[in-house]
Amino acid sequence: MKINSSEISALIKKQIEDFEHKVESDDVGTVVTIGDGVALVYGLDKAMLGELVLFPNDVYGMVMNLEEENVGCVLLGSDIQIKEGDLVKRTHQVVEVPVGNALLGRVVNALGQPIDGLGDIKSKKTRPVERIAPGVMFRKSVDTPLQTGIKAIDGMIPIGRGQRELIIGDRQTGKTAIAIDTIINQKDQNVICVYVAIGQKNSTVASIVDKLKKNDAMKYTVVVSATASELAPLLYLAPYSGMAMSEEWLEEGKDVLIIFDDLSKHAVAYRTLSLLLKRPSGREAYPGDVFYLHSRLLERACKLDDAHGGGSITALPIIETQAGDISAYIPTNVISITDGQIFLITDLFNAGQRPAVDSGLSVSRVGGAAQTKAMKQVANSLKIELANYRELQAFSQFGSDLDEDTKRVLTHGKVLMEVLKQDQYDTYPLDRQVVELFAAKHRYLEELDVEEIKPCLNKLYQYLKSSHQSLIDEINKEKKISETLEEKLHKAIKDFFELNK
C-alpha cells in the first residue's frame, strides 16, 4: 500500500481546523493527577501563585506550586467528579473575600460565603486574602488599652490596641473562654471583632455564636468558620480571610480585635497540604516555611499612625500545647512572632482557679505602655506578690512552724488568688477591677475567710455605686487615683467594713 503524503497532510490540516480548543497553554491546562484534594495540572504557563483556577463542575482550585513542568493546585471543593485529562482554566484572579459592614453579625466560611442561613451578603467590595503587612513607617507605638474585662489579664498582662498577644495552654484550660469574654467586653467600646474558628467542631462554633448572640455581641462581630469536617485548603485560608476582612476596617481608622482559634490546627492543615503537594518536609514533618505561614499573618496586626487613619488590629492567636510543653516547634514559633503570651495551666484550672493564668510565665511586652494609670497603681505589685506566695507555698509544705512574715505573705497570696478568680461571661468594667484590686492591695480582705471574699467584693462594689458614685465616676473619667481620691477610697472602704461587721 502506497502512502500518499498529500493525503496525510490534508488529513492533519482538517483535524487542526476541527480542533475546538484554540487556546494557548497559557490560560488552559490539563489535569495530570488528582487525589486527596490536590491536582497536578499540565499547562497554565502564566498562572500566578494563589490564583483561582476553574475545574469542571464549577469546582475552584487555588494555585500553590509553580514548577517547570506543571502547576500544583489545591481544590476548594469536592474532587469526586474530576478526572485525569479534564481541562482547567485560569480566572486571572487571586483568592478574594467580601469585606465591609455587611459582614457584621454574620457567620461565613473561609471564602466569605454565608453559612448562617440569613441570605446573601450584600457587600460591594472584595479584598485579596494575602497582603504585605504595613511597613514600620506607617505604624505607631501601642498606646490605648484593649480591656478584656478579666482582672488577671488587665492587671498583670495588659493588652494594647494593635498588639499581638498569644493565648497558650493545653486543651480544656479555658483559652477560648478568654477570647469570647474579650469579645463580649468590647460592647460599646467601638471595637469590631472577628472570630476565626479553625478546625473546631460545628457544634462548638454554633454554641459560641449562640453565646455571642445572648450577650448582644454578634452585632459588632464576624465569625469565620472552617470546621474540622472541611477541606484542608479552607482551614489554611480561614485566618487570612479573617485578616483581610479586618484590614478593611483598619484602613477606615477603626479598631479591630481578631481571634485565631487555633493556629495549631492551622499549621497541621498547612502540613497536610504541603505533604500532598510533595514539598520537602522538615522538623516534625512541617514544611520549612511554617514559620513564615504565621509571621506573615500576624505581622498584619498593627496600630497605624494618625496620618494613615490611626486604626488598629489587635490579634489574639491561640495555640494548644501538649502536656504544657511551650518549647515545642509551633508554640516557640508563634511565641517569637507575638508581643507576649497568656499561659494557662491545667493544674490551676482543675484546682478551680479560673482563669487559670500562670502569672510567672505570662508576659505582655507592650501592654504596660497602654495600661491605664489607675490599673498600674493598684496592680503594679501583683506579679511579685504572687511569685513570693508561690515560692513560700512550696516551702511551707515542709514545715509547720512558720514565722509571722511568712504567714502574712501566704495569707495575702491566698487573698489575691481568690480576688483574681472570675466566672466565664462575667466581665468587669475598669472601675470595678480597680476597686477590687485596691481593696486587695491595701489588705482590707485579710481577715475574711476565703469563701467570703467574692461575696464581700460584690457587696463593696454595689455599696460604692449606691453611696459613693462620685468615686466611681472619677476613676472612669480620670483613669488614675489621685491622693485625694485614694483617701476617699480608703474612707469609703473602711465605712463599708464598719457597716458590715
C-alpha positions as CSV (number, residue, x, y, z in Angstrom):
1,M,0.0,0.0,0.0
2,K,1.4,3.3,-1.1
3,I,1.2,6.2,1.4
4,N,0.4,9.5,-0.3
5,S,2.0,12.4,1.6
6,S,-0.5,14.9,0.3
7,E,-3.4,12.9,1.7
8,I,-1.8,12.7,5.1
9,S,-1.1,16.5,5.1
10,A,-4.8,17.2,4.1
11,L,-6.0,14.9,7.0
12,I,-3.8,16.7,9.5
13,K,-5.0,20.1,8.3
14,K,-8.6,19.0,8.6
15,Q,-8.0,17.8,12.2
16,I,-6.4,21.1,13.1
17,E,-9.4,23.0,11.7
18,D,-11.8,20.8,13.6
19,F,-9.9,21.2,17.0
20,E,-12.3,23.3,19.1
21,H,-9.9,24.4,21.9
22,K,-7.9,27.0,20.0
23,V,-6.5,28.4,23.3
24,E,-2.9,28.7,24.3
25,S,-1.5,26.7,27.2
26,D,-1.0,30.0,29.0
27,D,-4.7,30.0,30.1
28,V,-5.7,26.4,30.0
29,G,-4.2,23.3,31.5
30,T,-4.9,19.5,31.7
31,V,-5.3,17.5,34.9
32,V,-2.4,15.0,35.1
33,T,-3.1,13.5,38.5
34,I,-5.9,14.1,41.0
35,G,-6.5,12.8,44.6
36,D,-6.8,13.9,48.2
37,G,-8.0,17.4,47.1
38,V,-4.8,18.1,45.3
39,A,-4.4,18.3,41.5
40,L,-1.3,18.3,39.3
41,V,-2.1,20.3,36.2
42,Y,0.0,20.5,32.9
43,G,-0.1,23.9,31.2
44,L,-1.3,27.1,32.9
45,D,2.1,28.6,32.0
46,K,1.2,32.1,33.2
47,A,-0.7,31.1,36.4
48,M,0.0,33.3,39.5
49,L,0.7,31.9,43.0
50,G,-2.6,32.0,44.9
51,E,-4.7,32.3,41.7
52,L,-8.1,30.8,41.5
53,V,-8.5,28.2,38.7
54,L,-11.7,26.6,37.5
55,F,-12.1,22.9,37.2
56,P,-15.1,21.1,35.7
57,N,-18.5,21.1,37.5
58,D,-17.7,24.7,38.8
59,V,-15.1,23.5,41.3
60,Y,-12.5,26.1,42.1
61,G,-8.9,25.4,43.0
62,M,-6.0,27.6,44.2
63,V,-2.5,27.5,42.7
64,M,0.1,26.7,45.4
65,N,3.0,25.2,43.5
66,L,4.6,26.7,40.4
67,E,7.0,24.2,38.8
68,E,8.7,23.9,35.4
69,E,6.6,21.1,34.0
70,N,3.3,21.6,35.9
71,V,1.3,23.5,38.5
72,G,0.1,22.1,41.8
73,C,-3.4,23.2,42.8
74,V,-5.4,22.6,46.0
75,L,-9.2,22.2,45.5
76,L,-11.7,24.3,47.3
77,G,-14.5,21.8,46.7
78,S,-15.0,18.0,46.1
79,D,-12.7,16.2,43.7
80,I,-15.0,13.3,43.1
81,Q,-16.2,14.4,39.7
82,I,-12.8,15.5,38.4
83,K,-10.6,13.0,36.5
84,E,-7.3,12.9,34.6
85,G,-7.4,14.8,31.3
86,D,-10.0,17.3,32.4
87,L,-9.5,20.9,31.3
88,V,-8.6,23.6,33.9
89,K,-9.0,27.3,33.2
90,R,-7.4,30.4,34.7
91,T,-9.6,33.0,36.2
92,H,-6.9,35.8,36.3
93,Q,-8.0,36.5,39.9
94,V,-6.3,35.7,43.2
95,V,-8.5,34.4,46.1
96,E,-10.6,37.3,47.4
97,V,-13.2,37.7,50.1
98,P,-16.1,40.2,50.6
99,V,-15.4,42.9,53.1
100,G,-17.3,45.8,54.8
101,N,-20.1,46.4,57.4
102,A,-22.4,43.9,55.6
103,L,-20.5,41.1,57.2
104,L,-21.2,42.2,60.8
105,G,-23.4,39.8,62.6
106,R,-22.8,37.0,60.1
107,V,-21.2,33.6,60.1
108,V,-19.2,32.9,56.9
109,N,-16.9,30.2,55.6
110,A,-13.2,30.7,54.6
111,L,-14.2,32.2,51.2
112,G,-16.6,34.7,52.8
113,Q,-19.7,32.9,51.8
114,P,-22.6,33.0,54.3
115,I,-23.3,29.7,56.2
116,D,-25.8,31.0,58.7
117,G,-29.0,30.8,56.6
118,L,-29.6,34.6,56.7
119,G,-29.4,35.1,52.9
120,D,-26.7,36.7,50.7
121,I,-24.1,39.2,52.0
122,K,-24.7,42.4,50.1
123,S,-21.1,43.6,50.0
124,K,-19.8,45.7,47.1
125,K,-16.1,45.3,47.8
126,T,-13.7,42.4,48.0
127,R,-10.0,42.1,49.1
128,P,-7.3,39.6,48.3
129,V,-6.7,37.3,51.3
130,E,-2.9,37.8,51.1
131,R,-1.3,41.2,51.5
132,I,2.0,42.5,52.6
133,A,1.9,44.0,56.2
134,P,2.1,47.8,56.6
135,G,5.7,48.9,57.0
136,V,7.3,50.3,60.2
137,M,6.9,53.9,58.9
138,F,3.1,53.5,58.7
139,R,2.8,52.4,62.3
140,K,2.9,54.0,65.8
141,S,3.5,52.7,69.3
142,V,0.7,50.9,71.1
143,D,-0.8,53.5,73.5
144,T,-4.5,52.6,74.0
145,P,-5.7,49.7,76.2
146,L,-7.9,46.9,74.9
147,Q,-9.9,46.0,78.0
148,T,-10.6,42.2,78.3
149,G,-12.8,42.7,81.4
150,I,-10.7,40.0,83.1
151,K,-8.9,41.2,86.3
152,A,-6.0,38.7,86.0
153,I,-5.2,39.9,82.4
154,D,-6.0,43.6,82.6
155,G,-4.0,43.8,85.8
156,M,-0.9,41.7,85.1
157,I,-0.7,41.0,81.4
158,P,-2.4,44.1,79.8
159,I,-3.2,44.1,76.1
160,G,-3.0,47.3,74.0
161,R,-4.8,48.0,70.7
162,G,-2.6,46.9,67.9
163,Q,-0.8,44.2,70.0
164,R,-0.4,40.5,69.2
165,E,-0.9,38.5,72.4
166,L,-0.7,34.7,72.3
167,I,-3.1,32.6,74.4
168,I,-1.4,29.3,75.0
169,G,-2.2,26.2,77.1
170,D,-3.3,22.6,77.0
171,R,-6.8,21.6,75.7
172,Q,-9.7,22.4,78.1
173,T,-7.9,25.1,80.1
174,G,-10.2,28.0,79.1
175,K,-8.3,29.5,76.1
176,T,-11.5,30.1,74.0
177,A,-13.3,31.3,77.2
178,I,-10.8,34.2,77.5
179,A,-11.2,35.0,73.8
180,I,-15.0,35.0,73.9
181,D,-15.1,37.1,77.2
182,T,-12.8,39.6,75.5
183,I,-15.3,39.9,72.5
184,I,-18.2,40.3,74.9
185,N,-16.3,43.0,76.8
186,Q,-15.9,45.1,73.6
187,K,-19.6,46.1,73.7
188,D,-19.8,50.0,73.5
189,Q,-16.0,50.2,73.2
190,N,-16.0,50.9,69.4
191,V,-14.1,47.7,68.6
192,I,-15.2,45.4,65.8
193,C,-14.4,41.7,66.5
194,V,-13.6,38.9,64.1
195,Y,-13.5,35.3,65.5
196,V,-11.8,32.8,63.2
197,A,-12.6,29.2,64.1
198,I,-10.1,26.8,62.6
199,G,-10.7,23.0,62.9
200,Q,-13.4,23.3,65.6
201,K,-16.4,21.1,65.7
202,N,-19.6,22.5,64.1
203,S,-21.4,22.2,67.4
204,T,-18.7,24.2,69.2
205,V,-18.9,27.1,66.7
206,A,-22.7,27.0,66.9
207,S,-22.6,27.3,70.7
208,I,-20.1,30.2,70.6
209,V,-22.3,32.1,68.1
210,D,-25.3,31.4,70.3
211,K,-23.4,32.7,73.4
212,L,-22.4,35.9,71.5
213,K,-26.0,36.5,70.4
214,K,-27.2,36.1,74.0
215,N,-24.7,38.7,75.2
216,D,-25.6,41.0,72.3
217,A,-22.1,40.8,70.8
218,M,-22.9,39.5,67.3
219,K,-23.9,43.0,66.1
220,Y,-20.2,44.0,66.1
221,T,-18.7,40.6,65.3
222,V,-18.0,38.4,62.3
223,V,-17.4,34.7,62.7
224,V,-15.3,33.0,60.0
225,S,-15.7,29.2,60.4
226,A,-13.6,26.5,58.8
227,T,-14.6,23.4,60.8
228,A,-12.9,20.1,61.3
229,S,-15.1,18.5,58.6
230,E,-14.0,20.9,55.9
231,L,-11.1,20.5,53.4
232,A,-7.6,21.4,54.5
233,P,-7.3,24.3,51.9
234,L,-10.3,26.0,53.6
235,L,-8.7,25.6,57.1
236,Y,-5.5,27.1,55.6
237,L,-7.3,30.1,54.1
238,A,-9.6,31.0,57.0
239,P,-7.2,33.1,59.1
240,Y,-6.0,35.1,56.0
241,S,-9.7,35.7,55.1
242,G,-10.4,37.0,58.6
243,M,-7.4,39.2,58.5
244,A,-8.4,40.6,55.0
245,M,-11.9,41.5,56.4
246,S,-10.2,43.2,59.4
247,E,-7.9,45.3,57.2
248,E,-10.8,46.9,55.5
249,W,-11.9,48.4,58.9
250,L,-8.3,49.1,59.8
251,E,-8.0,51.4,56.8
252,E,-11.2,53.2,57.8
253,G,-9.5,54.1,61.0
254,K,-11.4,51.7,63.2
255,D,-10.1,49.3,66.0
256,V,-10.5,45.6,65.3
257,L,-9.9,42.6,67.5
258,I,-9.2,39.3,65.7
259,I,-9.0,35.9,67.3
260,F,-7.5,32.8,65.7
261,D,-8.8,29.7,67.4
262,D,-6.4,28.0,66.9
263,L,-3.2,28.2,64.9
264,S,-2.0,24.7,65.9
265,K,-4.7,23.2,63.7
266,H,-3.9,25.8,61.0
267,A,-0.3,24.6,61.0
268,V,-1.5,20.9,60.8
269,A,-3.8,21.8,57.8
270,Y,-0.8,23.5,56.0
271,R,1.4,20.5,56.7
272,T,-1.3,18.3,55.1
273,L,-1.3,20.4,52.0
274,S,2.5,20.7,51.8
275,L,3.0,16.9,52.0
276,L,0.3,16.2,49.4
277,L,1.9,18.8,47.1
278,K,5.2,16.8,47.6
279,R,7.0,19.8,49.2
280,P,10.0,18.7,51.3
281,S,9.2,18.2,54.9
282,G,11.3,19.5,57.9
283,R,11.1,19.2,61.6
284,E,8.1,17.1,62.8
285,A,7.1,16.8,59.1
286,Y,6.2,20.5,59.0
287,P,7.4,22.3,55.8
288,G,10.3,24.7,56.1
289,D,8.1,27.8,55.7
290,V,5.7,27.1,58.5
291,F,7.2,30.0,60.5
292,Y,6.6,32.3,57.6
293,L,3.0,31.0,57.4
294,H,2.2,32.6,60.8
295,S,4.6,35.5,60.7
296,R,3.1,37.0,57.5
297,L,-0.4,36.6,59.1
298,L,0.4,38.1,62.5
299,E,2.6,40.9,61.1
300,R,-0.6,42.4,59.5
301,A,-1.9,43.2,63.0
302,C,-0.6,46.7,64.0
303,K,-1.6,50.2,65.1
304,L,-1.4,52.7,62.2
305,D,-0.2,56.2,62.8
306,D,-2.6,59.2,62.6
307,A,-1.5,60.1,59.1
308,H,-2.8,56.7,57.9
309,G,-6.1,56.8,59.9
310,G,-5.0,55.6,63.3
311,G,-6.8,52.3,63.1
312,S,-5.6,49.1,64.7
313,I,-5.8,45.3,64.5
314,T,-5.3,43.5,67.8
315,A,-4.6,39.8,67.3
316,L,-5.1,37.1,69.9
317,P,-3.8,33.9,68.3
318,I,-4.5,30.7,70.3
319,I,-2.0,27.7,70.4
320,E,-2.8,24.4,72.0
321,T,0.2,22.7,73.8
322,Q,0.7,19.0,74.6
323,A,1.3,18.5,78.4
324,G,2.2,22.1,78.9
325,D,5.2,21.9,76.5
326,I,5.7,25.5,75.4
327,S,9.1,24.7,74.0
328,A,7.6,22.6,71.1
329,Y,8.1,23.6,67.5
330,I,4.9,25.5,66.7
331,P,4.5,27.1,70.2
332,T,8.0,28.5,70.1
333,N,7.4,29.8,66.5
334,V,4.3,31.8,67.5
335,I,5.8,33.0,70.8
336,S,8.7,34.6,68.9
337,I,6.2,36.3,66.5
338,T,3.9,37.7,69.1
339,D,4.3,40.5,71.7
340,G,3.7,38.3,74.8
341,Q,1.7,35.3,75.9
342,I,-1.0,34.4,78.3
343,F,-0.1,30.9,79.6
344,L,-2.9,28.8,81.1
345,I,-2.1,25.8,83.3
346,T,-4.2,22.6,83.7
347,D,-3.3,22.2,87.4
348,L,-4.6,25.7,88.2
349,F,-7.7,25.1,86.1
350,N,-8.5,21.8,87.8
351,A,-7.9,23.4,91.2
352,G,-10.8,25.9,90.5
353,Q,-8.5,28.9,89.8
354,R,-10.2,30.3,86.7
355,P,-9.0,31.9,84.5
356,A,-6.0,29.6,85.1
357,V,-3.4,32.2,84.2
358,D,0.2,31.5,85.2
359,S,1.5,34.9,86.3
360,G,5.1,33.7,86.1
361,L,5.3,32.5,82.5
362,S,2.7,35.0,81.2
363,V,4.0,38.4,79.9
364,S,3.0,41.4,77.9
365,R,5.8,43.1,76.1
366,V,4.0,46.3,75.1
367,G,0.7,46.4,77.0
368,G,2.1,48.2,80.0
369,A,2.5,51.2,77.8
370,A,-1.2,51.1,77.1
371,Q,-2.4,50.3,80.7
372,T,-4.4,53.0,82.4
373,K,-2.6,54.8,85.3
374,A,-5.3,53.7,87.8
375,M,-4.7,50.0,86.9
376,K,-1.0,50.4,87.1
377,Q,-1.3,51.9,90.6
378,V,-3.4,49.0,92.0
379,A,-1.8,46.1,90.1
380,N,1.9,47.1,89.9
381,S,2.9,44.7,92.7
382,L,0.6,41.8,91.8
383,K,3.1,39.7,89.9
384,I,5.9,39.9,92.5
385,E,3.4,39.2,95.4
386,L,2.1,36.1,93.6
387,A,5.6,34.9,92.9
388,N,6.5,35.3,96.6
389,Y,3.3,33.4,97.5
390,R,4.1,30.5,95.2
391,E,7.7,30.2,96.5
392,L,6.7,30.2,100.1
393,Q,3.7,27.9,99.4
394,A,6.1,25.2,98.2
395,F,8.4,25.9,101.2
396,S,5.6,25.9,103.8
397,Q,4.6,22.3,102.8
398,F,7.7,21.0,104.5
399,G,7.4,22.8,107.9
400,S,4.5,23.6,110.2
401,D,6.2,26.2,112.3
402,L,6.1,29.4,110.2
403,D,7.1,32.9,111.3
404,E,4.7,35.9,111.2
405,D,6.1,37.4,108.0
406,T,5.8,34.1,106.1
407,K,2.2,33.7,107.3
408,R,1.4,37.2,106.2
409,V,2.7,36.6,102.7
410,L,0.8,33.3,102.4
411,T,-2.4,34.9,103.6
412,H,-2.0,37.8,101.2
413,G,-1.3,35.4,98.4
414,K,-4.4,33.3,99.1
415,V,-6.5,36.5,99.1
416,L,-5.0,37.7,95.7
417,M,-5.7,34.3,94.1
418,E,-9.3,34.4,95.3
419,V,-9.7,38.0,94.1
420,L,-8.4,37.1,90.6
421,K,-11.0,34.3,90.2
422,Q,-13.7,35.3,87.7
423,D,-16.7,33.4,86.2
424,Q,-16.9,32.9,82.4
425,Y,-19.1,35.5,80.6
426,D,-18.8,37.8,83.6
427,T,-16.5,40.6,82.5
428,Y,-15.8,43.6,84.8
429,P,-15.6,47.3,83.8
430,L,-12.4,49.2,84.7
431,D,-13.9,50.9,87.8
432,R,-14.8,47.5,89.4
433,Q,-11.4,46.0,88.6
434,V,-9.7,49.0,90.2
435,V,-11.8,49.0,93.3
436,E,-11.4,45.2,93.9
437,L,-7.6,45.2,93.3
438,F,-7.3,48.4,95.5
439,A,-9.1,46.6,98.4
440,A,-6.8,43.5,97.9
441,K,-3.6,45.6,97.6
442,H,-4.3,47.5,100.8
443,R,-5.1,44.3,102.7
444,Y,-8.7,45.0,103.6
445,L,-9.7,41.4,102.9
446,E,-7.0,39.6,105.0
447,E,-9.4,39.0,108.0
448,L,-12.0,37.3,105.8
449,D,-12.4,33.5,105.2
450,V,-11.5,32.6,101.6
451,E,-15.1,31.8,100.6
452,E,-16.3,35.2,102.0
453,I,-14.0,37.2,99.7
454,K,-16.1,37.1,96.5
455,P,-19.5,38.0,98.0
456,C,-17.8,40.7,100.1
457,L,-16.3,42.3,96.9
458,N,-19.7,42.2,95.2
459,K,-21.3,44.0,98.1
460,L,-18.4,46.5,98.3
461,Y,-18.8,47.5,94.6
462,Q,-22.6,47.8,94.9
463,Y,-22.1,49.9,98.1
464,L,-19.7,52.3,96.3
465,K,-22.1,52.6,93.3
466,S,-25.0,53.4,95.5
467,S,-23.4,55.6,98.2
468,H,-20.2,56.9,96.6
469,Q,-21.0,57.1,92.8
470,S,-18.7,60.2,92.5
471,L,-15.7,58.0,93.3
472,I,-16.6,55.5,90.6
473,D,-17.2,58.4,88.1
474,E,-13.8,59.9,89.0
475,I,-12.0,56.5,88.3
476,N,-13.7,56.2,84.9
477,K,-13.1,59.8,83.9
478,E,-9.5,60.5,85.2
479,K,-8.3,56.8,84.9
480,K,-5.9,57.5,87.7
481,I,-6.0,57.5,91.5
482,S,-5.0,60.9,92.9
483,E,-4.0,61.4,96.5
484,T,-7.4,62.8,97.4
485,L,-9.2,60.0,95.6
486,E,-7.1,57.5,97.4
487,E,-8.0,59.0,100.8
488,K,-11.7,59.0,99.9
489,L,-11.5,55.3,98.7
490,H,-9.8,54.3,102.0
491,K,-12.5,56.1,104.0
492,A,-15.4,54.6,101.9
493,I,-14.0,51.0,102.2
494,K,-13.4,51.4,106.0
495,D,-17.0,52.7,106.3
496,F,-18.2,49.7,104.4
497,F,-16.5,47.2,106.7
498,E,-17.7,49.1,109.8
499,L,-21.3,48.7,108.4
500,N,-20.9,45.0,107.7
501,K,-19.2,43.9,110.9
